[in-house]
Amino acid sequence: MGCDACLPIRTGYTVSFQKSNDVKKLEKYFKDISQNQWKTLGEDMFWMREDIFWDFMDYVHQHLDPRHVRAVEAKQRSPFETLPRMEPITVF
């Protein structure tokens, strides 16, 4: 057994956007972030590491409408597994 920081499984969040124009705005946000820290999951979803997620929250509240963004904690290797538990990003 080990601590969360030592385990090889990457934890993060799967994030879904209800407005397609919000996804386009994110291209600017993600362009400076290494691609091993996030990945696209289709046209309206992303997975991102936990540390990126908390910074991303600030971006959402400044540039998007947080009422149209949902998220759930998810492992990088199985980002869709927890989708049924997705909540509005304002809960975080």
Secondary structure, DSSP 8 states (H G I E B T S, - for coil): ---TTT-SS-EEEEEEES-HHHHHHHHHHHTTS-TTSEEE-SSSEEEEEHHHHHHHHHHHHHHS-GGGEEEEEEETTBTTTTGGG-EEGGG-
